[in-house]
Every structure is written in structure tokens, then in C-alpha cells.
Amino acid sequence: MARREVVGEGEDPYRVLQVDPAACPEVITAAFTVLREMVLGDDSDDAPRRLAALNAAHRTLTDPLRRAAHDARGHHVAQVNIALPREPLDSDLLADFVAALDPVNAVADGSPGFVWRLQTEEGDATAVRAFGDDRLIVNMSVWESVEALRAFTYGADHLAVLRRRREWFARLGQPETVLWWVPAGTVPTVADAEERLATLRAHGPAPRAFTLREAFPPPGD
């Protein structure tokens, strides 16, 4: 499980750098530069602590994944996607997909912001049955932020598999993937996933059930 370092508990990086939460990277770096020079010119006993806080705040807010994880503090994003194989998993058509499962899962497990994924004792979820159709394959995971999930989804290893999705799986004619926020430390259930996907299909993207293309901020943001 890979984690990204963020500013210590109680340290708001926006407050430390005296910038607005919507500040762009250039403004953040400019504020850090000015404040750092001020602290370096200060010989008070508190200067080392303030400098450390500035450095930590700058690291958090200039790294997209660290910043997203901080902004979603208290919540993680869960996702599920389902797929209907065109043929059985042991068919020649699905051979490349099955061969890619372990390597891609390993990339996910080691990705920044990864928290958890649904899996059997074999390390994947192809044996999980849900959504009222035993033929469906279910993939469910939890990430520290939407940005972390997006970075993995469109990373080279996963994208190579994603591009062949229609070669291996049939179109369902309705949304196959849904995202939703969960309190940090919460493990979503398949029943949760079924309800969220049904909500997305019925009402479209909204704070309760959304997509990577149309994401919503965590509750209370």
C-alpha cells in the first residue's frame, strides 16, 4: 500500500503558505519563496520549525497527488467497474486479458494513493459475483483521491489494457463505472457498489455517484 506524505496533522499547508485553496502552482511557489527568505533571515529559536513547516507545505501543494489527498482529507474515493466478457475467461479471446491481471494489479497496489481493492485469495476479483449477472467481472478499489485514481487509470500499464476493452468485453449500453466518496478507513461492499451504479444510471453524475470525467468534491468541501 503506497502512501503520499502530506503536511503533519494540524498543519494546513494553505494557511502555512498564506495562499487561497484555489491558488495555482505559480502563486504557491511564489509565496513559498518569499516566506522562506523571511524565515532564513530570522535567527529566532522558532525559525527551524517554521522553515520545516514551509517546506512540508510546499511539497504537499506542488505535488498534484499530495495536494489532492490533502484536499480530500477525511475521505477516500471508491470506484467500481463491471464488464461482460464476450467469451469465457479460459477462452483464447480472453487470454491476453487474463495474463495482464496480475501485472496490472501489482501496478495498482504500488501506485501513489492506492488504498484497497476487492480481491479473492487468488489476488483478483474475477470470481466475485454481483450485479445480478454471474457472467459479469467486478473490479472495485479505493484511492486517496480522484487524481490518484485518474493517474493510475490513464497510466501506461493500465491504459494498454483499457484500450483493448471492447475487444474483450461487450458494451452494456449504460454506465459501467461509478465513483463515490467514503470516509477514510471504510471498505465499501459490493452492495454499496450496486446501489451507487444504479444511482448513476438513474440520475447521471452527482455528488452521490459520479465519474472520472465528471467528478465531484468530497462531502463538506
Residue frames as a rotation matrix with the C-alpha (Angstrom) as fourth column:
MET 1
0.582 0.813 0.000 0.00
0.813 -0.582 0.000 0.00
0.000 0.000 -1.000 0.00
ALA 2
-0.473 -0.801 0.366 1.66
0.810 -0.559 -0.176 3.22
0.346 0.213 0.914 -1.15
ARG 3
0.560 0.615 -0.555 1.06
0.786 -0.606 0.123 6.49
-0.261 -0.505 -0.823 0.67
ARG 4
0.065 -0.507 0.859 1.98
0.535 -0.709 -0.459 10.09
0.842 0.490 0.225 -0.07
GLU 5
-0.495 -0.311 -0.811 3.46
0.860 -0.308 -0.406 12.26
-0.123 -0.899 0.420 2.66
VAL 6
0.293 0.567 0.770 1.35
0.498 -0.778 0.384 15.30
0.817 0.271 -0.510 3.49
VAL 7
-0.353 -0.395 0.848 1.76
-0.432 -0.735 -0.522 18.13
0.830 -0.551 0.089 5.98
GLY 8
-0.904 -0.097 -0.416 1.60
0.278 0.604 -0.747 16.91
0.323 -0.791 -0.519 9.57
GLU 9
-0.033 0.966 -0.258 -1.69
0.891 0.145 0.430 16.74
0.453 -0.216 -0.865 11.40
GLY 10
0.439 0.306 -0.845 -2.94
0.722 -0.679 0.129 20.19
-0.535 -0.667 -0.519 12.36
GLU 11
-0.496 -0.672 -0.550 -0.76
0.100 -0.673 0.733 21.90
-0.862 0.309 0.401 9.74
ASP 12
0.656 0.711 0.254 -2.89
0.417 -0.060 -0.907 23.43
-0.630 0.701 -0.336 6.99
PRO 13
-0.269 -0.875 0.403 -0.50
0.869 -0.040 0.493 23.93
-0.416 0.483 0.771 4.05
TYR 14
0.139 0.382 0.914 -2.65
0.741 -0.652 0.160 26.73
0.657 0.654 -0.374 2.62
ARG 15
0.975 0.221 -0.034 -2.51
0.178 -0.674 0.717 28.58
0.135 -0.705 -0.696 5.92
VAL 16
0.387 -0.907 -0.166 1.23
0.590 0.105 0.801 27.94
-0.708 -0.408 0.576 6.29
LEU 17
-0.532 -0.618 0.579 1.92
0.829 -0.240 0.505 29.43
-0.173 0.749 0.640 2.85
GLN 18
-0.363 0.459 -0.811 -0.80
0.123 -0.839 -0.530 32.08
-0.924 -0.292 0.248 3.26
VAL 19
-0.931 0.103 -0.350 -2.48
-0.363 -0.168 0.916 31.22
0.035 0.980 0.194 -0.04
ASP 20
0.002 0.999 0.033 -6.04
-0.954 0.011 -0.298 30.53
-0.298 -0.031 0.954 -1.09
PRO 21
-0.075 0.017 0.997 -7.08
-0.109 0.994 -0.025 26.85
-0.991 -0.111 -0.073 -1.55
ALA 22
0.819 0.413 0.398 -7.70
0.343 0.204 -0.917 27.65
-0.460 0.887 0.026 -5.21
ALA 23
0.428 -0.721 -0.545 -4.21
-0.612 -0.675 0.413 29.09
-0.666 0.156 -0.730 -5.72
CYS 24
0.933 -0.172 -0.317 -2.35
-0.196 0.495 -0.846 27.97
0.303 0.851 0.428 -8.84
PRO 25
0.640 -0.731 -0.237 1.12
0.769 0.611 0.189 26.34
0.007 -0.303 0.953 -8.62
GLU 26
-0.094 -0.713 0.695 2.87
0.583 -0.605 -0.542 29.57
0.807 0.355 0.472 -9.62
VAL 27
0.356 0.308 0.882 1.25
-0.454 -0.768 0.452 31.52
0.816 -0.562 -0.134 -6.78
ILE 28
0.996 0.027 -0.080 2.10
0.049 0.580 0.813 28.74
0.069 -0.814 0.576 -4.31
THR 29
0.331 -0.944 0.006 5.75
0.917 0.320 -0.239 28.68
0.224 0.085 0.971 -5.33
ALA 30
-0.093 -0.334 0.938 5.98
0.197 -0.930 -0.311 32.49
0.976 0.156 0.153 -5.22
ALA 31
0.688 0.417 0.595 4.51
-0.484 -0.348 0.803 32.57
0.541 -0.840 -0.037 -1.71
PHE 32
0.889 -0.404 -0.215 6.88
0.456 0.744 0.488 29.83
-0.038 -0.532 0.846 -0.56
THR 33
0.082 -0.919 0.384 9.91
0.795 -0.172 -0.581 31.68
0.600 0.354 0.717 -1.94
VAL 34
0.050 -0.003 0.999 9.01
-0.235 -0.972 0.009 34.93
0.971 -0.236 -0.049 -0.16
LEU 35
0.840 0.361 0.404 8.20
-0.462 0.087 0.883 33.27
0.283 -0.929 0.240 3.16
ARG 36
0.747 -0.624 -0.229 11.27
0.648 0.760 0.042 31.05
0.148 -0.180 0.972 3.04
GLU 37
-0.106 -0.811 0.575 13.56
0.492 -0.545 -0.679 34.06
0.864 0.211 0.456 2.56
MET 38
0.295 0.289 0.910 11.91
-0.561 -0.719 0.411 35.75
0.773 -0.632 -0.050 5.52
VAL 39
0.992 0.103 0.073 12.43
-0.121 0.600 0.790 32.71
0.038 -0.793 0.608 7.76
LEU 40
0.474 -0.879 -0.042 16.04
0.789 0.446 -0.422 32.24
0.390 0.168 0.905 6.63
GLY 41
-0.230 -0.552 0.802 16.72
0.136 -0.834 -0.535 35.79
0.964 -0.014 0.267 7.75
ASP 42
0.551 0.510 0.660 15.21
-0.616 -0.285 0.734 35.14
0.563 -0.812 0.157 11.18
ASP 43
-0.453 -0.817 -0.356 17.53
-0.267 0.505 -0.821 33.87
0.850 -0.277 -0.447 13.94
SER 44
0.006 0.534 0.846 14.77
-0.994 -0.087 0.061 33.16
0.106 -0.841 0.530 16.46
ASP 45
-0.707 -0.284 0.647 14.50
-0.485 0.861 -0.152 29.74
-0.514 -0.421 -0.747 18.13
ASP 46
0.151 0.898 0.412 11.26
-0.089 0.428 -0.899 29.08
-0.984 0.099 0.145 16.25
ALA 47
0.079 -0.138 -0.987 12.77
-0.912 -0.410 -0.016 29.57
-0.403 0.902 -0.158 12.78
PRO 48
-0.883 -0.456 -0.114 13.76
-0.460 0.789 0.407 25.92
-0.096 0.412 -0.906 12.16
ARG 49
-0.545 0.755 0.365 10.22
0.410 0.620 -0.669 24.72
-0.731 -0.215 -0.647 12.93
ARG 50
0.343 0.687 -0.641 8.68
-0.236 -0.597 -0.767 27.37
-0.909 0.414 -0.043 10.67
LEU 51
-0.288 -0.524 -0.802 11.11
-0.925 -0.066 0.375 26.50
-0.250 0.849 -0.465 7.87
ALA 52
-0.959 -0.041 0.280 10.22
-0.014 0.995 0.099 22.81
-0.283 0.092 -0.955 8.18
ALA 53
-0.117 0.992 0.047 6.51
0.361 0.087 -0.929 23.68
-0.925 -0.091 -0.368 8.04
LEU 54
0.252 0.144 -0.957 7.06
-0.685 -0.672 -0.281 25.80
-0.683 0.727 -0.071 4.92
ASN 55
-0.686 -0.598 -0.415 8.99
-0.719 0.467 0.515 23.03
-0.114 0.652 -0.750 3.19
ALA 56
-0.807 0.440 0.395 6.31
0.322 0.887 -0.331 20.44
-0.496 -0.140 -0.857 4.05
ALA 57
0.167 0.915 -0.368 3.51
0.077 -0.384 -0.920 22.73
-0.983 0.125 -0.134 2.88
HIS 58
0.009 -0.253 -0.968 5.33
-0.887 -0.448 0.109 23.43
-0.461 0.858 -0.228 -0.39
ARG 59
-0.933 -0.359 0.013 5.90
-0.324 0.856 0.403 19.70
-0.156 0.372 -0.915 -1.03
THR 60
-0.489 0.818 0.305 2.23
0.463 0.539 -0.704 18.98
-0.740 -0.203 -0.642 -0.44
LEU 61
0.377 0.782 -0.496 0.78
0.042 -0.549 -0.834 21.75
-0.925 0.294 -0.240 -2.58
THR 62
-0.009 -0.412 -0.911 3.16
-0.912 -0.370 0.176 21.43
-0.409 0.833 -0.373 -5.54
ASP 63
-0.981 -0.189 0.042 2.60
-0.162 0.918 0.361 17.68
-0.107 0.348 -0.931 -5.94
PRO 64
-0.430 0.886 -0.176 -0.84
-0.710 -0.210 0.673 17.11
0.559 0.414 0.719 -7.56
LEU 65
-0.010 0.440 -0.898 -1.43
0.208 0.879 0.429 13.79
0.978 -0.183 -0.100 -5.77
ARG 66
-0.687 -0.273 -0.673 -0.32
0.702 -0.015 -0.712 15.06
0.184 -0.962 0.202 -2.36
ARG 67
-0.933 0.357 0.040 -2.45
-0.359 -0.921 -0.149 18.17
-0.016 -0.153 0.988 -2.77
ALA 68
-0.216 0.898 -0.384 -5.49
-0.536 0.219 0.815 16.15
0.816 0.382 0.434 -3.83
ALA 69
-0.182 0.099 -0.978 -5.06
0.592 0.805 -0.029 13.79
0.785 -0.584 -0.205 -0.89
HIS 70
-0.916 -0.157 -0.368 -4.88
0.392 -0.538 -0.746 16.74
-0.081 -0.828 0.554 1.48
ASP 71
-0.757 0.653 -0.001 -7.94
-0.623 -0.721 0.303 18.39
0.197 0.230 0.953 -0.06
ALA 72
0.095 0.798 -0.595 -9.89
-0.385 0.581 0.717 15.13
0.918 0.161 0.362 0.34
ARG 73
-0.846 -0.523 0.099 -8.71
-0.280 0.279 -0.918 14.67
0.453 -0.805 -0.383 3.94
GLY 74
-0.560 0.645 0.521 -11.16
-0.567 0.160 -0.808 12.50
-0.604 -0.747 0.276 5.83
HIS 75
0.611 0.784 0.115 -12.48
-0.407 0.434 -0.804 10.89
-0.680 0.444 0.584 2.65
HIS 76
-0.688 -0.695 0.210 -11.25
-0.151 0.420 0.895 8.46
-0.710 0.584 -0.394 0.04
VAL 77
-0.010 0.683 -0.730 -12.78
-0.975 -0.168 -0.145 7.74
-0.222 0.710 0.668 -3.33
ALA 78
-0.296 0.035 0.954 -14.17
-0.023 0.999 -0.044 4.30
-0.955 -0.035 -0.295 -4.12
GLN 79
-0.222 0.241 -0.945 -14.72
-0.960 -0.223 0.169 3.03
-0.170 0.945 0.281 -7.63
VAL 80
-0.158 0.159 0.975 -16.28
0.050 0.987 -0.153 0.03
-0.986 0.025 -0.164 -9.27
ASN 81
-0.197 0.200 -0.960 -16.39
-0.965 -0.212 0.154 -1.02
-0.173 0.956 0.235 -12.88
ILE 82
0.119 0.349 0.930 -18.08
-0.151 0.932 -0.331 -4.05
-0.981 -0.101 0.163 -14.33
ALA 83
-0.412 -0.319 -0.853 -17.50
-0.887 -0.075 0.457 -5.87
-0.210 0.945 -0.251 -17.59
LEU 84
0.591 0.644 0.486 -19.29
-0.411 0.759 -0.505 -8.57
-0.694 0.099 0.713 -19.56
PRO 85
-0.497 -0.859 0.122 -16.75
-0.342 0.323 0.883 -10.88
-0.798 0.397 -0.454 -21.25
ARG 86
0.025 0.458 -0.888 -17.51
-1.000 -0.004 -0.030 -11.79
-0.018 0.889 0.458 -24.85
GLU 87
0.311 0.001 -0.951 -16.35
-0.251 0.965 -0.081 -15.34
0.917 0.264 0.300 -24.13
PRO 88
0.948 0.013 -0.318 -15.38
0.285 0.414 0.865 -17.41
0.143 -0.910 0.388 -21.02
LEU 89
0.721 -0.692 0.047 -12.21
-0.621 -0.614 0.486 -16.33
-0.307 -0.380 -0.872 -19.20
ASP 90
0.036 -0.746 0.665 -10.40
-0.093 0.660 0.745 -19.51
-0.995 -0.088 -0.046 -20.26
SER 91
0.821 0.299 0.487 -11.02
0.446 0.198 -0.873 -18.80
-0.357 0.933 0.029 -23.97
ASP 92
-0.129 -0.891 0.434 -8.31
0.989 -0.085 0.120 -17.77
-0.070 0.445 0.893 -26.40
LEU 93
0.266 0.308 0.913 -10.03
0.511 -0.849 0.137 -14.40
0.817 0.430 -0.383 -26.87
LEU 94
0.908 0.190 0.373 -9.55
-0.193 -0.602 0.775 -13.51
0.371 -0.776 -0.510 -23.18
ALA 95
0.580 -0.724 -0.374 -6.05
0.778 0.628 -0.008 -14.97
0.241 -0.286 0.927 -22.84
ASP 96
-0.342 -0.755 0.560 -4.25
0.510 -0.650 -0.564 -11.61
0.789 0.092 0.607 -23.04
PHE 97
0.234 0.509 0.828 -6.66
-0.471 -0.686 0.555 -10.05
0.851 -0.520 0.079 -20.56
VAL 98
0.974 0.136 -0.183 -6.18
0.069 0.589 0.805 -12.84
0.217 -0.796 0.564 -18.02
ALA 99
0.258 -0.958 -0.125 -2.41
0.891 0.286 -0.352 -12.67
0.373 -0.021 0.928 -18.48
ALA 100
-0.326 -0.383 0.865 -2.47
0.187 -0.922 -0.338 -8.93
0.927 0.052 0.372 -17.75
LEU 101
0.681 0.732 0.027 -4.43
0.128 -0.155 0.980 -9.23
0.721 -0.664 -0.199 -14.49
ASP 102
0.615 -0.468 -0.635 -1.54
0.782 0.256 0.568 -9.91
-0.104 -0.846 0.524 -12.11
PRO 103
-0.455 -0.861 0.229 0.87
0.876 -0.478 -0.057 -7.33
0.159 0.175 0.972 -13.60
VAL 104
-0.283 0.406 0.869 -1.73
0.117 -0.884 0.452 -4.57
0.952 0.230 0.203 -13.71
ASN 105
0.796 0.562 -0.225 -2.96
0.251 0.032 0.968 -5.37
0.551 -0.827 -0.116 -10.20
ALA 106
0.214 -0.812 -0.542 0.64
0.971 0.116 0.209 -5.17
-0.107 -0.571 0.814 -9.00
VAL 107
-0.632 -0.388 0.671 0.97
0.533 -0.846 0.013 -1.72
0.563 0.366 0.741 -10.58
ALA 108
0.276 0.823 0.497 -2.24
-0.008 -0.515 0.857 -0.63
0.961 -0.240 -0.136 -8.85
ASP 109
0.766 0.038 -0.642 -1.06
0.594 0.338 0.730 -1.94
0.245 -0.940 0.236 -5.48
GLY 110
-0.096 -0.924 -0.371 2.15
0.956 -0.190 0.224 0.06
-0.278 -0.333 0.901 -5.78
SER 111
-0.132 0.088 0.987 0.63
0.653 -0.742 0.154 3.25
0.746 0.665 0.040 -7.16
PRO 112
-0.983 -0.185 0.006 0.68
0.129 -0.710 -0.692 6.51
0.133 -0.680 0.722 -5.18
GLY 113
-0.575 0.796 0.188 -2.65
-0.818 -0.567 -0.097 6.98
0.029 -0.210 0.977 -3.44
PHE 114
-0.178 0.510 -0.842 -3.76
-0.230 0.810 0.539 3.33
0.957 0.290 -0.027 -3.65
VAL 115
-0.267 0.172 0.948 -5.64
-0.961 -0.122 -0.249 2.17
0.072 -0.977 0.198 -0.53
TRP 116
-0.421 0.266 0.867 -7.51
-0.266 0.878 -0.398 -1.10
-0.867 -0.399 -0.299 -1.17
ARG 117
-0.433 0.417 -0.799 -9.00
-0.868 0.045 0.494 -3.32
0.242 0.908 0.342 -3.85
LEU 118
0.512 0.701 0.497 -11.51
-0.740 0.653 -0.159 -6.13
-0.436 -0.286 0.853 -3.89
GLN 119
-0.213 -0.610 -0.763 -9.79
-0.847 0.504 -0.166 -9.47
0.486 0.611 -0.624 -4.40
THR 120
0.890 0.421 -0.175 -10.10
-0.318 0.848 0.425 -13.17
0.327 -0.323 0.888 -3.76
GLU 121
0.658 -0.677 0.331 -7.42
-0.063 0.388 0.920 -15.44
-0.751 -0.626 0.212 -2.33
GLU 122
0.376 -0.507 0.776 -6.02
0.893 0.422 -0.157 -15.64
-0.247 0.752 0.611 -5.86
GLY 123
-0.502 -0.659 -0.560 -5.38
0.555 -0.742 0.376 -11.90
-0.664 -0.122 0.738 -5.85
ASP 124
-0.961 0.268 0.068 -8.06
-0.119 -0.623 0.773 -10.78
0.249 0.735 0.631 -8.29
ALA 125
-0.555 0.820 0.141 -11.84
-0.432 -0.138 -0.891 -10.36
-0.711 -0.555 0.431 -8.29
THR 126
-0.670 0.283 -0.686 -12.83
-0.676 0.148 0.722 -12.37
0.306 0.948 0.092 -11.36
ALA 127
-0.753 0.389 -0.531 -14.64
0.413 0.907 0.080 -14.90
0.513 -0.159 -0.843 -9.16
VAL 128
-0.816 0.484 -0.316 -16.81
0.062 -0.469 -0.881 -12.27
-0.574 -0.739 0.353 -7.42
ARG 129
-0.591 0.706 0.390 -20.44
0.708 0.222 0.670 -12.50
0.386 0.672 -0.632 -8.48
ALA 130
-0.505 0.415 -0.757 -22.68
0.407 -0.659 -0.632 -9.42
-0.762 -0.627 0.164 -8.26
PHE 131
-0.661 0.288 -0.693 -24.98
-0.561 -0.803 0.201 -7.03
-0.499 0.522 0.692 -10.11
GLY 132
0.230 0.933 0.277 -27.47
-0.518 0.358 -0.776 -9.79
-0.824 0.035 0.566 -10.83
ASP 133
0.870 -0.007 -0.494 -25.43
-0.455 0.377 -0.807 -11.45
0.191 0.926 0.324 -13.56
ASP 134
0.716 -0.585 0.381 -22.92
0.047 0.585 0.810 -14.21
-0.696 -0.562 0.446 -12.84
ARG 135
0.577 -0.508 0.640 -21.16
0.809 0.249 -0.532 -13.52
0.111 0.825 0.554 -16.13
LEU 136
0.840 -0.183 0.511 -20.00
-0.087 -0.975 -0.206 -10.06
0.536 0.128 -0.834 -15.04
ILE 137
-0.050 -0.905 -0.422 -16.47
0.868 0.170 -0.467 -9.29
0.494 -0.390 0.777 -13.88
VAL 138
0.917 0.396 0.057 -16.27
0.288 -0.752 0.592 -6.81
0.277 -0.527 -0.804 -10.99
ASN 139
-0.241 -0.970 -0.008 -13.34
0.755 -0.183 -0.630 -4.50
0.610 -0.158 0.776 -10.24
MET 140
0.821 0.520 0.235 -13.61
0.228 -0.677 0.700 -2.37
0.523 -0.521 -0.675 -7.08
SER 141
-0.177 -0.933 -0.314 -10.97
0.868 0.002 -0.496 -0.30
0.464 -0.361 0.809 -5.34
VAL 142
0.870 0.347 -0.349 -10.39
0.482 -0.746 0.460 2.66
-0.101 -0.569 -0.816 -3.01
TRP 143
-0.053 -0.877 0.477 -7.95
0.817 -0.312 -0.485 5.55
0.574 0.364 0.733 -3.57
GLU 144
-0.441 -0.204 -0.874 -6.85
0.789 -0.553 -0.269 8.57
-0.428 -0.808 0.405 -1.60
SER 145
-0.252 0.341 -0.906 -8.17
-0.267 -0.924 -0.274 10.95
-0.930 0.172 0.324 -4.27
VAL 146
0.815 0.555 0.167 -9.76
0.073 0.188 -0.979 11.14
-0.575 0.810 0.113 -7.69
GLU 147
0.587 -0.656 -0.475 -6.44
-0.810 -0.459 -0.366 12.39
0.022 0.599 -0.800 -9.04
ALA 148
-0.393 -0.740 0.546 -4.62
-0.729 0.613 0.306 9.30
-0.561 -0.278 -0.780 -7.76
LEU 149
0.118 0.536 0.836 -7.21
0.208 0.810 -0.549 7.03
-0.971 0.238 -0.016 -9.38
ARG 150
0.929 0.253 -0.271 -7.01
-0.172 -0.353 -0.920 9.00
-0.328 0.901 -0.285 -12.63
ALA 151
0.167 -0.952 -0.256 -3.22
-0.967 -0.209 0.145 8.81
-0.192 0.223 -0.956 -12.69
PHE 152
-0.518 -0.312 0.796 -3.36
-0.275 0.942 0.191 5.01
-0.810 -0.121 -0.574 -12.43
THR 153
0.403 0.804 0.436 -6.27
0.207 0.384 -0.900 4.62
-0.891 0.453 -0.011 -14.85
TYR 154
0.996 0.002 -0.094 -4.51
-0.088 -0.346 -0.934 6.54
-0.034 0.938 -0.344 -17.61
GLY 155
0.157 -0.979 0.134 -1.01
-0.689 -0.011 0.725 5.35
-0.708 -0.206 -0.676 -16.77
ALA 156
-0.279 -0.359 -0.891 0.79
-0.953 0.221 0.209 3.35
0.122 0.907 -0.404 -19.45
ASP 157
-0.979 -0.183 0.087 0.31
-0.195 0.968 -0.157 -0.09
-0.055 -0.170 -0.984 -17.89
HIS 158
-0.408 0.900 0.154 -3.44
0.291 0.288 -0.912 0.17
-0.865 -0.328 -0.379 -17.30
LEU 159
0.091 0.452 -0.888 -4.11
-0.663 -0.638 -0.392 2.20
-0.743 0.624 0.241 -20.43
ALA 160
-0.727 -0.423 -0.541 -2.69
-0.686 0.477 0.549 -0.57
0.026 0.770 -0.638 -22.60
VAL 161
-0.869 0.486 0.093 -5.37
0.449 0.853 -0.267 -2.90
-0.209 -0.190 -0.959 -21.21
LEU 162
-0.210 0.832 -0.513 -8.10
0.111 -0.501 -0.858 -0.26
-0.971 -0.237 0.013 -21.26
ARG 163
-0.360 0.004 -0.933 -7.61
-0.808 -0.502 0.310 0.33
-0.467 0.865 0.184 -24.98
ARG 164
-0.865 0.008 -0.501 -8.49
-0.303 0.788 0.535 -3.31
0.400 0.615 -0.680 -25.70
ARG 165
-0.711 0.608 0.352 -11.63
-0.341 0.139 -0.930 -3.31
-0.614 -0.782 0.109 -23.54
ARG 166
0.223 0.898 -0.379 -14.05
-0.818 -0.040 -0.574 -3.57
-0.531 0.438 0.726 -26.48
GLU 167
-0.267 -0.391 -0.881 -12.05
-0.774 0.631 -0.045 -6.43
0.574 0.670 -0.471 -27.95
TRP 168
-0.918 -0.217 -0.331 -12.68
0.014 0.818 -0.575 -8.49
0.396 -0.533 -0.748 -24.82
PHE 169
-0.714 0.638 -0.286 -15.92
0.433 0.082 -0.897 -7.14
-0.549 -0.765 -0.336 -23.36
ALA 170
-0.283 0.732 0.619 -19.40
0.877 -0.063 0.476 -6.38
0.388 0.678 -0.624 -24.70
ARG 171
-0.852 0.118 0.510 -21.00
-0.198 -0.975 -0.104 -2.96
0.485 -0.189 0.854 -24.44
LEU 172
-0.730 0.588 -0.348 -23.69
0.651 0.444 -0.615 -2.84
-0.207 -0.676 -0.707 -21.76
GLY 173
-0.243 0.660 0.711 -25.50
0.633 -0.448 0.632 0.19
0.735 0.604 -0.309 -23.17
GLN 174
0.851 0.428 0.304 -25.35
0.047 -0.639 0.768 2.04
0.523 -0.639 -0.564 -19.84
PRO 175
0.325 -0.798 0.508 -22.67
-0.854 -0.478 -0.205 3.24
0.407 -0.367 -0.836 -17.39
GLU 176
0.608 -0.221 -0.763 -20.23
0.200 0.972 -0.121 0.52
0.768 -0.079 0.635 -16.37
THR 177
-0.417 -0.819 -0.394 -18.13
0.732 -0.045 -0.680 2.55
0.539 -0.572 0.618 -13.91
VAL 178
0.656 0.589 0.472 -19.03
0.162 -0.720 0.674 4.70
0.737 -0.366 -0.568 -10.92
LEU 179
-0.581 -0.807 -0.103 -17.10
0.390 -0.165 -0.906 6.61
0.714 -0.567 0.411 -8.24
TRP 180
0.639 0.718 0.276 -18.23
0.109 -0.439 0.892 7.75
0.762 -0.539 -0.359 -4.80
TRP 181
-0.250 -0.728 0.639 -16.69
-0.577 -0.417 -0.702 9.15
0.777 -0.544 -0.316 -1.61
VAL 182
0.576 0.341 -0.743 -16.26
0.392 0.683 0.617 7.04
0.718 -0.646 0.259 1.53
PRO 183
0.853 -0.330 0.403 -14.93
-0.521 -0.521 0.676 8.02
-0.013 -0.787 -0.617 4.96
ALA 184
-0.018 -0.947 -0.320 -11.22
-0.758 0.222 -0.614 7.21
0.653 0.232 -0.722 5.15
GLY 185
-0.785 -0.345 0.515 -10.75
-0.602 0.625 -0.498 3.74
-0.150 -0.700 -0.698 6.56
THR 186
0.167 0.928 0.332 -14.07
-0.585 0.365 -0.724 2.49
-0.793 -0.073 0.604 5.23
VAL 187
-0.917 -0.361 0.171 -14.11
-0.107 0.634 0.766 -0.60
-0.385 0.684 -0.620 2.99
PRO 188
-0.237 0.887 -0.397 -17.06
-0.952 -0.293 -0.085 -0.46
-0.192 0.358 0.914 0.59
THR 189
-0.331 0.232 0.915 -19.19
-0.037 0.966 -0.258 -3.52
-0.943 -0.119 -0.311 -0.05
VAL 190
-0.924 0.071 0.377 -20.43
0.382 0.259 0.887 -4.94
-0.034 0.963 -0.267 -3.31
ALA 191
0.043 0.996 -0.077 -23.92
0.995 -0.050 -0.091 -3.91
-0.094 -0.072 -0.993 -2.21
ASP 192
0.138 -0.094 -0.986 -22.64
0.215 -0.969 0.123 -0.31
-0.967 -0.228 -0.114 -1.88
ALA 193
-0.809 -0.550 -0.208 -21.25
-0.101 -0.218 0.971 -0.51
-0.579 0.807 0.121 -5.41
GLU 194
-0.623 0.647 0.439 -24.50
0.778 0.455 0.433 -1.89
0.081 0.611 -0.787 -6.81
GLU 195
0.338 0.793 -0.507 -26.50
0.827 -0.507 -0.242 0.94
-0.449 -0.338 -0.827 -5.24
ARG 196
-0.068 -0.439 -0.896 -24.10
-0.037 -0.896 0.442 3.66
-0.997 0.063 0.045 -6.46
LEU 197
-0.949 -0.284 0.137 -24.04
0.109 0.113 0.988 2.34
-0.296 0.952 -0.076 -10.02
ALA 198
-0.256 0.937 0.237 -27.84
0.965 0.235 0.111 2.13
0.049 0.257 -0.965 -10.04
THR 199
0.359 0.346 -0.867 -27.96
0.517 -0.847 -0.124 5.74
-0.777 -0.403 -0.483 -8.83
LEU 200
-0.540 -0.633 -0.555 -25.60
-0.171 -0.563 0.809 6.91
-0.824 0.532 0.196 -11.57
ARG 201
-0.889 0.216 0.404 -27.60
0.458 0.439 0.773 5.06
-0.010 0.872 -0.489 -14.21
ALA 202
0.015 0.997 -0.081 -30.86
0.999 -0.019 -0.051 6.55
-0.052 -0.080 -0.995 -12.98
HIS 203
0.776 0.374 -0.508 -29.80
0.474 -0.877 0.078 10.15
-0.416 -0.301 -0.858 -12.34
GLY 204
0.640 -0.616 0.460 -26.46
0.272 -0.378 -0.885 10.80
0.719 0.691 -0.074 -14.02
PRO 205
-0.336 -0.889 -0.311 -23.31
0.674 0.003 -0.738 12.14
0.658 -0.457 0.599 -12.31
ALA 206
0.610 0.471 0.638 -23.96
-0.202 -0.686 0.699 13.79
0.767 -0.555 -0.323 -8.94
PRO 207
-0.050 -0.705 0.707 -22.15
-0.928 -0.229 -0.294 14.03
0.369 -0.671 -0.643 -5.58
ARG 208
0.389 0.271 0.881 -23.52
-0.712 0.695 0.101 10.63
-0.585 -0.666 0.463 -4.53
ALA 209
0.296 -0.263 0.918 -22.38
0.490 0.867 0.091 8.80
-0.820 0.423 0.386 -7.67
PHE 210
0.662 -0.137 -0.737 -20.10
-0.516 -0.796 -0.316 10.25
-0.543 0.589 -0.598 -10.34
THR 211
0.875 -0.365 0.318 -17.45
0.484 0.647 -0.589 9.50
0.009 0.669 0.743 -12.96
LEU 212
-0.076 -0.974 -0.213 -13.82
0.831 -0.180 0.526 10.31
-0.551 -0.137 0.823 -13.67
ARG 213
-0.515 -0.096 0.852 -14.91
0.734 -0.564 0.380 12.71
0.444 0.820 0.361 -16.41
GLU 214
0.012 0.588 0.809 -17.44
-0.212 -0.789 0.577 14.46
0.977 -0.179 0.115 -14.18
ALA 215
-0.347 -0.275 -0.897 -16.13
0.740 0.508 -0.442 14.20
0.577 -0.817 0.027 -10.62
PHE 216
0.609 0.555 0.567 -17.46
-0.018 -0.705 0.709 15.94
0.793 -0.442 -0.419 -7.51
PRO 217
-0.363 -0.792 0.490 -15.53
-0.544 -0.246 -0.802 17.09
0.756 -0.558 -0.342 -4.41
PRO 218
-0.678 0.071 -0.732 -15.69
0.501 0.773 -0.389 15.15
0.538 -0.630 -0.560 -1.14
PRO 219
0.408 0.903 -0.136 -18.54
0.702 -0.216 0.679 15.90
0.583 -0.372 -0.722 1.30
GLY 220
0.661 -0.048 -0.749 -18.14
0.622 -0.524 0.583 19.15
-0.420 -0.851 -0.316 3.14
ASP 221
-0.476 -0.863 0.168 -15.72
0.810 -0.355 0.467 20.66
-0.343 0.358 0.868 0.62
